[in-house]
Amino acid sequence: MREKTLLSTSEQRVLRTFRQFLMNPGQMLCFSGPNLKQNRATLALLTDKELLVKEKFKGGYSLTQSGFAAMKDCE
């Protein structure tokens, strides 16, 4: 049985954004403007937790397999 990762409200909000766009592992989602500015710290935390990968494209992030599983667990 997989242990659930405890995520903050802001981390869950970002992962719900990936779910809203039906993202799969390895697909890039771009955050821009106020959305990028508001979520920059959270995106960095999720990257540190290896749930996201920061892409070379500005504001681009993609889910890891673990991030995809965590996204599916977010309500």
N, C-alpha and C positions, 0 to 999 in steps of 0.2 A: 504494500500500500504506500502510495506516494505521500510524503509529508507536505502539507500546504505551507507555502511561504507567507508570512504575515506581511501585508502590504499596507502602507498608509493610504489615507483617503485620496491624496493627490496621485499616488502611484496607481491606484485602482482607476482613477479618472483617465489617466493617460492610456492605460491598457484597454479601457472601454472605447477609447477613440480608435484603437487598432481594430477592435471587434466591430465597431460601427462600419468600418470600411472593408470588412471581411478579409482582413490580412492573414496571410499564412507565413510560416517561418521563411525568412530570406527575402520577403517582398518589402520594398522600401516605401515608407510613408513619410511625406515631407511636412514638417511643421514650419509655419512662416508667420511673420508679423507679430502681432500681439500674442498669438497662440504659442509661438516659439519662445518669446520673452517670458510669458507666464509659466511655461513648463520646463524651462532650461534646467533648473536645479533638479527637478524630478526626473527628467530624461537622463541626467548624469547619474543619479542614484540607481535608476533601473539598469543603466549600462554597467555600473560598478557591480551590481548584483548578477550580471551576466544574463539579464532577461531581454536586453536590447543590444544591438550593435550600432554604433554611430557610423554612418556612411560618409564617404568623402563629399557627397553633394550637400550643400549648406542646408541644415535643418532636416536632413534625411536620417531616418532610423529604421531598422528592421528588427523583427522578433527573432529570438533564438528559439530552439525547441522548448526550452524551459519557460521562456517568455510566452510562447504560444499556450502552453499548459496553464500558466498563471492567468493569462487573459481569459481562457475558457472558464476558470474558477471565479472570476470577478462577476459580481451581481450587478 
